[in-house]
Amino acid sequence: MPRFVEFTTNFATGELDPLLRSRVDLAAYGNALAKATNVLIQPQGGLRRRPGTKHIFELPNSSTPSAGNGVRLVSFQFSVTDSYMLCFTHNRMHVVKNGAIVTNINGTGNSYLTTSITSAMVDDMCWTQSADTLIVVHPDLQPVKIVRGASDSLWTASTITFDTIPKYAYTLTATNPAATLTPSAVSGNITLTAGASAFSAGSVNQYVNVATQGRARIIEYISTTVVKAITEYPFFDTTAVASGNWELEAGYVDVWSSAKGWPSSVSFHEGRLYFGGSKSRPSTIWGSKIGLFFDFVPTESLDDDAVEATLDTSDLNVITDIISSRDFQVFTTGGEFYIPQTGTDPVTPLTFTFKNVSRNGIKPGTRVQSVESGSIYIQRQGKSLNEFVFSDTQLTYITQRISLLSGHLLKGPQRIALRRASSTEEADLLLMTNTDDGSMAVFSIMRSQQVTSPSEFTTDGLFIDVGVDVNVIYAVTQRVFNGTTRYFIELFGYEYFTDCAFVGGAAATASGLPHVAEVLNVICDGSPQGDETVSGGGSVTFDRSSTTSYEVGLPITVYVKTMPAEVKLQTGSRVSFKKRIVEISAVVNETQNMIINNQPVAFRLFDNPMLDDPIPEFTGIKRVNGVLGYSREQFIEVSQDLPVKMNLLGLDYRVAVFSGT
């Protein structure tokens, strides 16, 4: 009966799609996991227990302000030292700073700012920021600007008043006035004089077209025979145009209004404020004048003038998101676009054209995330995670699927956030909440090394939303305690080992807990105690009092399962042969607790009489022997039964293969 030694050097592939179970020929198979629940894959290849979450604030769960009607997390950076996580519910905006809710907003005694953003809008709202101002848009909302004042508790929300709004002729009419028309100049700001009454006050923002050559937009009404205008195309000369050889175009109205709808997406790019799409013009993009963020009507088509373009293709291109990245990028339900720019050339009215790259489309309500290599977005049907990246060889953008090996983790993804790496021990983390089961798909990404390592976060309840404040991850959760549905803002942190955790100092009990009738993990002074059930009054009593610190919270289920062990020989694979894993050696780093194939691994030595001290952290190799039972599928399961550290770097195991069948 031959035996073979296998070594899983890393887990860089992350959790592998079950549809790839038979692909033992893939190079990624040897570093893949069948399940990676509540762990994070590190860029070096190991995996560690995911951070727990600390309870920050309970959101309303009744009437229209209930978070159940809609909630959205939005990050806001006021300065290098002041950053916030804003939480929007129905007509309310809560402010979180440094893991604490900001109270007494504007001296009202409330922990929220009143806004015009309703719960029906939060799923499809879009936002961008410049300095101290956050701009929020939605097709049913006149754009709102939110400004932080002189302190953390001073905030204002007001509708934006535009200097000018673009016009569009939804119903175009053209008339030929019975009068001559004489321009004062052939281009620029000119005066148009009619030989008889031809104009009215309603002629402002309408157009004059000359049959031979010339087009001008009327900007000021002087009299029935005189108006001021700006030329869009120059006139041939200043000779009077004969009656019947010019026409007055009417029907141009504001493209944004309560009747026509408001912009649906927003971004800043190279000195302009851009809006993308609206109810009445879902495929059009508008850019302001340079430095004049609320002036959108072009004048002389100079390089710093306002710009406008419509994405006309054979598909319906409803603009969902626009971002400023290497180039100005536009993501629609029908495809992905960008503005080609040569070198450092800026965007101008003459170069404001878009090139279509692919026809995947983006899922409405999700935001595009910028990573080191490009932009990442969720495909329209929510079945794949795509990367929009510039190819130096093809000199254009291409789209590639980065969730090809783990598409099963996308279960109705709705919210997405990116936490950028802040140390060599971390990769960029892309986090997506799933509406199907409330889980969170987490991708550790280091595209420069071609690393994309997915895992899954679960909790006692549902992850509703996720957001990142610089490098701090926040989540909104839905939990059911004692038959009551409740919503919480929670903060992820490696210093926490439970979910919805409450922490404190020296104490014998913890009170004010929302987890009524739930069984909680208890950690006193870094040492796990016996689990406790929360009383009807919302309190638990510890087995012993804490002297410096305590943590009580919901248990986190950590579970890792390797792909079935497959031995490859020169004579072929042994996929169908019966096997047994005889011995397992786990390479760990600063680990305190681990269970391998249902066998607890010893981490505490009993030569220390202080058994109430924290479990010492171990770095090295832990061996498990006596793994029994033959089967055609042999795998290794790793879990924990205590809320403490675990960092698994690799697995070395011996496989016995039954050579008969």
C-alpha positions as CSV (number, residue, x, y, z in Angstrom):
1,M,0.0,0.0,0.0
2,P,2.0,3.1,-1.2
3,R,2.1,6.3,0.7
4,F,2.8,9.7,-0.7
5,V,3.6,13.1,0.9
6,E,1.6,16.1,-0.3
7,F,2.2,19.7,0.8
8,T,-0.2,22.6,0.3
9,T,2.2,25.5,0.3
10,N,-0.5,28.1,0.2
11,F,-4.2,28.8,-0.2
12,A,-3.8,31.6,-2.7
13,T,-6.7,30.3,-5.0
14,G,-9.2,30.7,-2.1
15,E,-12.5,28.9,-2.3
16,L,-13.0,27.1,-5.6
17,D,-16.3,26.8,-7.4
18,P,-17.8,23.3,-7.0
19,L,-18.2,23.1,-10.7
20,L,-14.4,22.8,-10.9
21,R,-14.2,19.8,-8.7
22,S,-12.9,17.5,-11.5
23,R,-10.3,20.0,-12.8
24,V,-7.3,18.4,-11.0
25,D,-5.3,19.5,-14.0
26,L,-5.6,23.1,-13.1
27,A,-2.5,24.7,-11.5
28,A,-4.8,26.5,-9.1
29,Y,-6.4,23.2,-7.8
30,G,-3.5,22.4,-5.5
31,N,-3.8,25.7,-3.7
32,A,-7.6,25.8,-3.6
33,L,-10.1,25.3,-0.8
34,A,-13.5,23.7,-1.1
35,K,-14.8,26.0,1.7
36,A,-13.3,29.1,3.3
37,T,-15.8,30.4,5.7
38,N,-15.0,33.4,8.0
39,V,-11.3,33.4,7.0
40,L,-9.2,35.8,5.0
41,I,-6.6,34.7,2.5
42,Q,-3.3,36.6,3.0
43,P,-1.2,37.8,0.1
44,Q,1.6,35.5,1.3
45,G,-0.7,32.5,0.8
46,G,-1.8,31.7,4.4
47,L,-5.2,32.2,5.9
48,R,-6.4,33.7,9.1
49,R,-9.5,34.0,11.2
50,R,-11.6,37.0,9.9
51,P,-11.9,40.1,12.2
52,G,-14.9,40.3,14.5
53,T,-17.3,43.2,14.6
54,K,-18.0,45.7,17.3
55,H,-21.5,47.1,18.0
56,I,-21.6,50.8,17.1
57,F,-25.2,51.9,16.9
58,E,-28.7,50.4,16.5
59,L,-30.6,51.9,13.6
60,P,-34.4,52.4,13.8
61,N,-36.4,49.3,12.9
62,S,-40.0,50.6,12.9
63,S,-42.1,53.0,10.7
64,T,-40.6,54.7,7.7
65,P,-37.1,55.5,9.2
66,S,-36.6,51.7,9.6
67,A,-33.4,50.5,8.1
68,G,-35.5,47.6,6.8
69,N,-36.9,50.0,4.2
70,G,-33.5,50.9,2.9
71,V,-30.0,51.8,4.2
72,R,-26.8,53.0,2.6
73,L,-23.2,53.5,3.8
74,V,-21.2,56.3,2.3
75,S,-17.6,57.3,3.3
76,F,-16.7,60.9,3.7
77,Q,-13.2,62.3,4.1
78,F,-13.1,65.9,5.4
79,S,-9.3,66.0,6.0
80,V,-6.3,63.8,6.7
81,T,-7.3,63.5,10.3
82,D,-11.1,63.7,10.0
83,S,-13.0,61.0,8.1
84,Y,-16.5,59.6,8.6
85,M,-18.9,56.9,7.7
86,L,-22.3,58.3,6.8
87,C,-25.4,56.0,7.1
88,F,-28.5,57.0,5.2
89,T,-32.0,55.7,6.0
90,H,-35.3,57.3,5.2
91,N,-34.8,61.1,5.4
92,R,-32.0,60.6,7.9
93,M,-28.2,60.6,7.8
94,H,-26.3,59.2,10.8
95,V,-22.6,60.1,11.3
96,V,-20.0,57.7,12.6
97,K,-16.4,58.8,13.4
98,N,-13.6,56.6,14.8
99,G,-16.0,53.8,15.6
100,A,-18.5,55.9,17.5
101,I,-21.8,57.6,16.6
102,V,-21.8,61.4,16.5
103,T,-24.7,62.7,18.7
104,N,-26.5,66.0,19.0
105,I,-26.3,66.9,15.3
106,N,-26.6,70.7,14.9
107,G,-27.7,71.0,18.5
108,T,-31.0,69.2,17.9
109,G,-30.4,66.4,20.4
110,N,-30.8,63.9,17.5
111,S,-28.1,61.5,16.3
112,Y,-29.0,62.2,12.7
113,L,-29.3,65.0,10.1
114,T,-32.6,65.3,8.3
115,T,-32.3,65.0,4.5
116,S,-34.6,64.8,1.5
117,I,-33.2,61.3,0.6
118,T,-35.9,58.7,1.1
119,S,-35.5,55.0,1.7
120,A,-36.7,54.3,-1.9
121,M,-33.7,56.2,-3.2
122,V,-30.8,54.6,-1.3
123,D,-30.5,51.5,-3.4
124,D,-29.8,53.6,-6.6
125,M,-28.3,56.7,-5.2
126,C,-24.9,57.8,-6.4
127,W,-22.4,60.3,-4.9
128,T,-19.0,62.0,-5.2
129,Q,-17.0,64.3,-3.0
130,S,-14.9,67.4,-3.4
131,A,-13.2,69.0,-0.3
132,D,-15.9,69.4,2.4
133,T,-18.9,68.8,0.1
134,L,-20.6,65.5,-0.7
135,I,-22.9,65.6,-3.8
136,V,-25.7,63.0,-3.8
137,V,-27.8,62.2,-6.9
138,H,-30.8,60.1,-7.8
139,P,-33.2,60.2,-10.8
140,D,-36.0,61.3,-8.5
141,L,-34.0,63.7,-6.4
142,Q,-32.8,67.3,-7.1
143,P,-29.1,66.9,-6.5
144,V,-28.2,67.4,-2.8
145,K,-25.0,68.8,-1.4
146,I,-24.0,67.7,2.2
147,V,-21.4,69.9,3.9
148,R,-19.6,69.4,7.1
149,G,-19.3,72.5,9.2
150,A,-16.8,73.6,11.9
151,S,-17.1,70.5,14.0
152,D,-18.1,66.8,13.8
153,S,-21.7,67.5,14.8
154,L,-22.3,70.4,12.4
155,W,-23.8,69.3,9.0
156,T,-26.0,70.8,6.4
157,A,-27.9,69.3,3.5
158,S,-29.4,71.4,0.8
159,T,-30.5,71.1,-2.8
160,I,-28.1,72.4,-5.5
161,T,-29.0,75.5,-7.4
162,F,-27.5,75.4,-10.8
163,D,-26.1,78.4,-12.6
164,T,-27.3,76.9,-15.9
165,I,-29.0,73.7,-16.9
166,P,-28.6,72.0,-20.3
167,K,-31.5,72.3,-22.7
168,Y,-33.1,69.6,-24.9
169,A,-35.9,69.8,-27.4
170,Y,-38.1,66.9,-26.4
171,T,-40.8,68.4,-28.8
172,L,-39.0,70.4,-31.5
173,T,-40.9,73.0,-33.5
174,A,-39.4,75.2,-36.3
175,T,-41.0,78.4,-37.7
176,N,-39.9,80.8,-40.5
177,P,-40.6,84.3,-39.3
178,A,-41.7,86.8,-42.0
179,A,-38.7,89.1,-41.5
180,T,-35.1,89.6,-42.4
181,L,-32.4,88.8,-39.9
182,T,-29.1,90.7,-39.5
183,P,-26.3,89.4,-37.3
184,S,-23.9,92.0,-35.8
185,A,-20.9,89.7,-36.2
186,V,-20.2,86.3,-37.7
187,S,-19.2,84.6,-34.4
188,G,-18.9,85.0,-30.7
189,N,-21.4,87.1,-28.7
190,I,-23.6,88.8,-31.2
191,T,-26.8,90.7,-31.6
192,L,-29.5,89.5,-34.0
193,T,-31.9,92.1,-35.4
194,A,-35.1,91.1,-37.2
195,G,-36.8,93.3,-39.8
196,A,-40.2,92.8,-38.1
197,S,-41.5,91.3,-34.9
198,A,-40.1,87.8,-34.6
199,F,-39.0,87.2,-31.0
200,S,-40.6,86.9,-27.6
201,A,-39.5,86.5,-24.0
202,G,-39.9,82.7,-24.6
203,S,-37.2,82.8,-27.3
204,V,-34.4,82.7,-24.7
205,N,-32.5,79.4,-24.9
206,Q,-34.0,78.7,-28.3
207,Y,-32.0,78.6,-31.5
208,V,-31.7,80.5,-34.8
209,N,-30.7,78.5,-37.9
210,V,-29.7,80.1,-41.2
211,A,-30.2,78.0,-44.3
212,T,-26.8,79.0,-45.9
213,Q,-24.6,79.0,-42.8
214,G,-25.0,79.9,-39.1
215,R,-26.5,78.7,-35.8
216,A,-26.9,80.7,-32.6
217,R,-28.5,80.3,-29.2
218,I,-30.5,83.2,-27.9
219,I,-29.4,84.2,-24.4
220,E,-31.2,87.5,-23.8
221,Y,-34.5,89.0,-25.0
222,I,-34.3,92.8,-25.8
223,S,-37.4,93.3,-27.9
224,T,-39.6,91.7,-30.4
225,T,-37.0,92.5,-33.1
226,V,-33.7,92.4,-31.1
227,V,-32.1,89.5,-29.1
228,K,-28.6,88.7,-28.0
229,A,-27.1,85.3,-28.9
230,I,-24.0,83.1,-28.8
231,T,-23.0,81.5,-32.1
232,E,-22.5,77.7,-32.2
233,Y,-21.6,77.8,-35.9
234,P,-20.4,81.1,-37.4
235,F,-22.4,83.0,-39.9
236,F,-21.1,83.5,-43.4
237,D,-21.2,87.3,-43.2
238,T,-23.2,90.1,-41.6
239,T,-25.4,90.7,-44.6
240,A,-29.1,90.6,-43.8
241,V,-30.6,87.1,-44.3
242,A,-33.7,87.2,-46.4
243,S,-37.1,86.2,-45.0
244,G,-37.7,82.5,-45.4
245,N,-34.0,81.7,-45.3
246,W,-33.8,81.4,-41.5
247,E,-35.8,79.6,-38.9
248,L,-36.5,79.8,-35.2
249,E,-36.2,76.5,-33.4
250,A,-38.4,76.3,-30.2
251,G,-39.2,73.6,-27.7
252,Y,-35.9,73.5,-25.8
253,V,-36.5,73.0,-22.0
254,D,-34.3,72.2,-19.0
255,V,-33.1,68.6,-19.3
256,W,-33.2,68.2,-15.5
257,S,-36.3,69.0,-13.6
258,S,-39.0,67.3,-11.5
259,A,-40.9,66.5,-14.7
260,K,-37.9,65.3,-16.8
261,G,-35.9,63.7,-13.9
262,W,-32.6,64.5,-12.4
263,P,-29.1,63.0,-12.9
264,S,-28.5,59.4,-11.9
265,S,-24.7,59.4,-11.5
266,V,-22.0,61.9,-10.7
267,S,-18.2,62.3,-10.7
268,F,-15.4,64.9,-10.8
269,H,-12.8,64.6,-13.5
270,E,-10.1,67.0,-14.6
271,G,-11.7,70.1,-13.2
272,R,-15.3,69.4,-14.3
273,L,-18.3,68.0,-12.5
274,Y,-19.9,65.3,-14.6
275,F,-23.5,64.0,-14.5
276,G,-24.4,60.8,-16.2
277,G,-28.0,59.8,-17.3
278,S,-31.4,61.0,-16.2
279,K,-34.9,59.6,-16.4
280,S,-35.6,61.4,-19.7
281,R,-32.1,61.0,-21.2
282,P,-30.6,57.9,-19.6
283,S,-27.7,57.6,-22.0
284,T,-26.4,61.2,-22.0
285,I,-23.4,62.6,-20.1
286,W,-23.0,66.3,-19.2
287,G,-19.8,68.0,-18.0
288,S,-19.6,71.5,-16.5
289,K,-17.3,74.2,-17.5
290,I,-13.8,74.0,-16.0
291,G,-13.9,75.2,-12.4
292,L,-17.6,76.3,-12.7
293,F,-19.1,73.1,-11.3
294,F,-22.8,74.2,-11.6
295,D,-22.6,75.8,-15.1
296,F,-23.5,73.2,-17.8
297,V,-24.6,75.3,-20.8
298,P,-21.8,75.6,-23.5
299,T,-21.1,79.1,-24.8
300,E,-18.3,79.3,-27.4
301,S,-17.0,75.7,-27.4
302,L,-13.7,76.7,-26.1
303,D,-11.5,74.0,-24.4
304,D,-12.8,74.9,-20.9
305,D,-16.5,75.0,-22.0
306,A,-19.2,72.6,-20.9
307,V,-19.5,69.3,-22.7
308,E,-22.2,66.9,-23.6
309,A,-22.4,63.5,-25.4
310,T,-24.9,60.7,-25.8
311,L,-23.9,57.0,-25.9
312,D,-25.6,55.9,-29.1
313,T,-25.1,52.2,-29.9
314,S,-27.3,49.3,-30.9
315,D,-28.0,48.5,-27.2
316,L,-29.8,50.5,-24.5
317,N,-27.1,52.2,-22.4
318,V,-28.6,53.3,-19.2
319,I,-25.8,55.0,-17.3
320,T,-25.3,53.4,-13.9
321,D,-21.9,54.8,-12.8
322,I,-19.2,57.2,-14.0
323,I,-15.7,57.4,-12.4
324,S,-12.5,59.3,-12.8
325,S,-9.6,56.8,-13.2
326,R,-6.8,56.6,-15.7
327,D,-9.4,57.9,-18.1
328,F,-13.0,59.0,-17.7
329,Q,-15.0,55.8,-17.6
330,V,-18.7,55.2,-18.1
331,F,-20.5,52.1,-17.0
332,T,-24.0,51.3,-18.3
333,T,-26.5,48.4,-18.4
334,G,-25.4,47.8,-22.0
335,G,-21.6,48.2,-21.9
336,E,-18.5,49.9,-20.8
337,F,-17.1,53.1,-22.3
338,Y,-14.2,55.5,-21.9
339,I,-12.9,58.8,-23.4
340,P,-9.7,58.2,-25.4
341,Q,-7.1,60.7,-24.4
342,T,-3.7,61.1,-25.9
343,G,-0.9,61.5,-23.4
344,T,-1.7,64.5,-21.1
345,D,-4.3,66.0,-23.4
346,P,-7.3,67.3,-21.5
347,V,-11.0,66.6,-22.3
348,T,-12.4,69.4,-24.5
349,P,-15.7,69.8,-26.3
350,L,-14.0,68.6,-29.5
351,T,-12.6,65.5,-27.9
352,F,-15.6,64.6,-25.8
353,T,-16.4,61.3,-27.5
354,F,-16.7,57.8,-26.1
355,K,-15.4,54.5,-27.2
356,N,-17.3,51.3,-26.4
357,V,-15.0,48.5,-25.0
358,S,-17.4,45.6,-24.1
359,R,-21.0,44.7,-23.8
360,N,-21.2,43.1,-20.4
361,G,-23.1,45.8,-18.6
362,I,-23.1,46.7,-14.9
363,K,-25.7,45.7,-12.2
364,P,-27.8,48.8,-11.3
365,G,-27.3,50.1,-7.8
366,T,-23.7,48.8,-7.5
367,R,-20.7,51.1,-7.5
368,V,-17.5,50.6,-9.5
369,Q,-14.3,50.2,-7.5
370,S,-10.9,51.4,-8.6
371,V,-8.0,49.1,-7.8
372,E,-4.3,49.3,-8.7
373,S,-4.7,47.8,-12.1
374,G,-8.1,49.1,-13.2
375,S,-11.8,49.2,-12.3
376,I,-13.8,46.3,-10.9
377,Y,-17.6,46.1,-11.3
378,I,-20.4,43.5,-10.9
379,Q,-21.8,42.3,-14.2
380,R,-25.4,43.2,-15.0
381,Q,-27.0,39.9,-13.9
382,G,-24.8,39.8,-10.8
383,K,-23.2,36.5,-11.9
384,S,-19.6,37.6,-12.3
385,L,-17.1,40.1,-11.1
386,N,-15.3,41.9,-14.0
387,E,-12.2,43.9,-14.3
388,F,-12.0,46.9,-16.7
389,V,-8.3,47.3,-17.3
390,F,-6.1,49.1,-19.8
391,S,-3.9,46.9,-22.0
392,D,-0.5,48.3,-22.9
393,T,-0.2,45.8,-25.8
394,Q,-3.6,46.5,-27.3
395,L,-3.6,50.2,-26.3
396,T,-7.2,50.0,-25.3
397,Y,-9.3,48.8,-22.4
398,I,-10.2,45.1,-22.0
399,T,-12.6,43.3,-19.7
400,Q,-11.8,40.1,-17.9
401,R,-13.6,38.0,-15.4
402,I,-11.8,37.7,-12.1
403,S,-14.5,35.6,-10.5
404,L,-14.1,32.8,-13.0
405,L,-13.0,30.2,-10.4
406,S,-15.4,31.3,-7.7
407,G,-18.6,32.6,-9.2
408,H,-20.6,30.6,-6.7
409,L,-19.9,33.1,-4.0
410,L,-21.8,35.8,-5.9
411,K,-25.4,35.2,-4.6
412,G,-27.3,38.3,-5.6
413,P,-24.5,40.8,-4.9
414,Q,-25.9,44.3,-4.2
415,R,-23.4,46.4,-2.2
416,I,-19.7,46.6,-2.9
417,A,-16.8,48.3,-1.1
418,L,-13.0,48.2,-1.4
419,R,-10.5,48.4,1.5
420,R,-7.0,49.1,0.1
421,A,-4.0,47.3,1.6
422,S,-2.1,49.3,4.2
423,S,0.7,46.8,5.0
424,T,2.6,44.0,3.4
425,E,0.5,41.5,5.4
426,E,-2.6,42.6,3.6
427,A,-4.0,42.6,0.1
428,D,-6.8,44.8,-1.3
429,L,-10.1,43.5,0.1
430,L,-13.1,43.7,-2.2
431,L,-16.3,43.1,-0.1
432,M,-19.8,42.3,-1.5
433,T,-23.0,41.7,0.4
434,N,-25.3,39.1,-1.0
435,T,-29.1,39.5,-1.0
436,D,-29.8,35.8,-1.5
437,D,-28.5,34.6,1.9
438,G,-27.0,37.7,3.6
439,S,-23.4,36.4,3.3
440,M,-20.5,38.5,2.3
441,A,-18.2,37.5,-0.6
442,V,-14.6,38.7,0.1
443,F,-11.9,38.8,-2.5
444,S,-8.3,39.4,-1.4
445,I,-6.8,41.0,-4.5
446,M,-3.2,41.8,-5.6
447,R,-3.5,42.1,-9.3
448,S,0.2,42.9,-9.8
449,Q,0.9,39.3,-8.6
450,Q,-2.2,37.8,-10.3
451,V,-3.6,37.0,-6.9
452,T,-7.4,36.8,-6.5
453,S,-8.3,34.8,-3.4
454,P,-12.0,34.6,-2.4
455,S,-13.6,33.5,0.8
456,E,-17.0,34.0,2.5
457,F,-18.1,35.8,5.6
458,T,-21.2,34.6,7.4
459,T,-22.8,35.8,10.6
460,D,-25.7,35.2,12.9
461,G,-28.0,37.3,10.8
462,L,-27.5,39.1,7.5
463,F,-25.0,41.5,6.1
464,I,-27.0,44.3,4.5
465,D,-24.4,46.8,3.5
466,V,-20.7,47.4,3.7
467,G,-18.5,50.5,3.5
468,V,-14.9,51.5,4.0
469,D,-13.7,54.6,5.9
470,V,-10.1,55.0,4.7
471,N,-9.0,51.6,6.0
472,V,-11.8,50.8,8.5
473,I,-14.6,48.4,7.4
474,Y,-18.1,49.1,8.6
475,A,-21.2,46.9,8.0
476,V,-24.9,47.2,8.5
477,T,-26.4,43.9,9.8
478,Q,-29.9,42.6,10.3
479,R,-30.2,40.3,13.3
480,V,-33.2,38.6,15.0
481,F,-33.0,38.6,18.8
482,N,-35.9,37.0,20.7
483,G,-38.2,37.2,17.7
484,T,-37.5,40.9,17.1
485,T,-35.7,42.0,13.9
486,R,-33.0,44.7,14.6
487,Y,-30.5,46.6,12.5
488,F,-27.0,47.6,13.6
489,I,-24.0,49.5,12.4
490,E,-20.9,47.4,13.2
491,L,-17.1,47.9,12.9
492,F,-14.7,45.2,11.8
493,G,-11.5,44.8,13.7
494,Y,-8.9,42.1,14.4
495,E,-9.1,43.1,18.1
496,Y,-12.6,41.6,18.2
497,F,-13.2,37.8,18.1
498,T,-17.0,37.9,18.1
499,D,-19.8,39.6,16.1
500,C,-21.9,42.5,17.3
501,A,-19.5,42.6,20.3
502,F,-19.8,44.7,23.4
503,V,-16.5,45.5,25.1
504,G,-15.5,47.0,28.5
505,G,-13.0,47.1,31.3
506,A,-13.0,45.6,34.7
507,A,-16.5,44.1,35.4
508,A,-18.4,41.1,36.6
509,T,-21.3,41.5,34.2
510,A,-22.2,43.1,30.9
511,S,-25.6,44.9,30.6
512,G,-27.6,46.8,27.9
513,L,-27.1,44.0,25.4
514,P,-29.6,43.6,22.5
515,H,-28.9,39.9,22.1
516,V,-31.8,38.8,24.3
517,A,-32.0,34.9,24.6
518,E,-28.8,34.5,22.5
519,V,-25.8,32.4,23.6
520,L,-22.7,34.6,23.5
521,N,-19.0,34.0,23.7
522,V,-17.4,35.7,26.7
523,I,-13.7,36.7,26.8
524,C,-12.2,38.2,30.0
525,D,-8.7,39.6,30.0
526,G,-8.0,37.9,26.7
527,S,-9.0,34.4,28.0
528,P,-12.2,32.7,26.7
529,Q,-14.7,31.9,29.5
530,G,-17.9,29.8,29.4
531,D,-20.6,30.9,27.0
532,E,-23.5,32.8,28.5
533,T,-27.2,33.3,27.6
534,V,-28.4,36.9,27.6
535,S,-31.2,37.4,30.1
536,G,-34.5,39.1,29.2
537,G,-33.1,42.3,30.7
538,G,-30.1,42.2,28.3
539,S,-27.3,41.2,30.7
540,V,-24.9,38.3,31.3
541,T,-22.8,37.4,34.3
542,F,-19.2,36.3,33.8
543,D,-17.7,33.1,35.2
544,R,-15.1,35.4,36.8
545,S,-14.8,39.1,36.8
546,S,-12.5,40.8,34.3
547,T,-9.6,42.9,35.7
548,T,-8.7,44.8,32.6
549,S,-11.0,44.1,29.7
550,Y,-14.0,41.9,28.5
551,E,-15.7,41.1,25.2
552,V,-19.1,39.5,24.8
553,G,-20.6,38.8,21.3
554,L,-22.1,36.3,18.9
555,P,-19.9,33.3,18.0
556,I,-18.1,33.3,14.7
557,T,-18.1,29.9,12.8
558,V,-14.7,29.4,11.3
559,Y,-14.5,26.5,8.8
560,V,-11.9,25.6,6.2
561,K,-12.1,22.5,4.0
562,T,-9.4,21.6,1.5
563,M,-10.1,20.2,-1.9
564,P,-10.0,16.3,-2.0
565,A,-6.5,15.1,-1.9
566,E,-5.4,13.9,-5.3
567,V,-2.1,12.1,-5.9
568,K,-0.6,12.5,-9.3
569,L,1.9,9.9,-10.5
570,Q,3.6,9.3,-13.8
571,T,1.2,6.4,-14.4
572,G,-1.8,8.8,-14.0
573,S,-4.1,10.3,-11.4
574,R,-5.6,8.4,-8.4
575,V,-8.9,10.3,-8.4
576,S,-11.0,7.1,-8.1
577,F,-8.8,5.2,-5.8
578,K,-9.6,4.8,-2.1
579,K,-7.3,6.9,0.1
580,R,-6.6,7.7,3.7
581,I,-4.8,10.7,5.1
582,V,-2.4,9.2,7.7
583,E,-0.8,12.2,9.2
584,I,-1.3,16.0,9.0
585,S,1.3,18.7,9.9
586,A,-0.1,22.2,10.0
587,V,2.3,25.2,9.7
588,V,0.8,28.0,11.9
589,N,1.8,31.5,13.0
590,E,0.7,33.1,16.3
591,T,-2.2,30.6,16.6
592,Q,-4.1,29.8,19.9
593,N,-6.7,27.3,18.9
594,M,-7.4,24.9,16.0
595,I,-9.3,21.7,15.3
596,I,-8.2,19.5,12.4
597,N,-10.5,16.7,11.2
598,N,-12.4,16.8,14.5
599,Q,-9.3,16.4,16.5
600,P,-8.4,19.3,18.9
601,V,-4.8,20.5,18.6
602,A,-3.1,21.2,21.9
603,F,-1.8,24.8,22.4
604,R,-1.7,25.0,26.2
605,L,1.0,23.3,28.3
606,F,-0.2,22.1,31.7
607,D,3.1,22.9,33.3
608,N,1.8,26.5,33.8
609,P,-0.4,26.6,36.9
610,M,-2.1,29.8,35.7
611,L,-4.7,28.2,33.5
612,D,-6.8,31.3,33.5
613,D,-4.2,33.2,31.6
614,P,-4.7,33.7,27.8
615,I,-3.7,30.8,25.6
616,P,-0.1,31.3,24.5
617,E,0.3,32.1,20.8
618,F,2.2,29.3,18.9
619,T,4.3,29.6,15.8
620,G,5.6,26.5,14.2
621,I,4.3,23.0,13.2
622,K,1.4,21.2,14.8
623,R,1.0,17.5,14.0
624,V,-2.1,15.3,14.0
625,N,-1.9,11.5,13.8
626,G,-4.3,8.7,13.7
627,V,-6.7,10.0,11.1
628,L,-8.9,7.0,10.4
629,G,-11.0,5.8,7.5
630,Y,-10.6,5.1,3.7
631,S,-12.7,6.9,1.1
632,R,-12.5,8.0,-2.5
633,E,-12.5,11.6,-1.3
634,Q,-10.1,12.6,1.4
635,F,-9.9,16.1,2.6
636,I,-8.8,18.1,5.6
637,E,-11.2,20.2,7.7
638,V,-10.0,23.0,10.0
639,S,-12.2,24.8,12.5
640,Q,-12.2,26.5,15.9
641,D,-14.2,26.1,19.1
642,L,-12.8,29.1,20.9
643,P,-12.8,32.8,20.0
644,V,-9.1,33.3,19.7
645,K,-6.4,33.8,17.0
646,M,-5.8,31.4,14.1
647,N,-3.3,31.8,11.3
648,L,-2.7,28.7,9.1
649,L,0.2,29.0,6.6
650,G,0.2,25.6,5.0
651,L,-0.5,21.9,5.3
652,D,1.8,18.9,5.0
653,Y,0.0,15.5,4.9
654,R,0.7,11.9,4.1
655,V,-1.7,10.0,1.9
656,A,-2.1,6.2,1.8
657,V,-3.5,4.9,-1.5
658,F,-5.2,1.5,-1.6
659,S,-3.8,0.1,-4.8
660,G,-6.6,-2.5,-5.3
661,T,-9.5,-0.2,-6.3
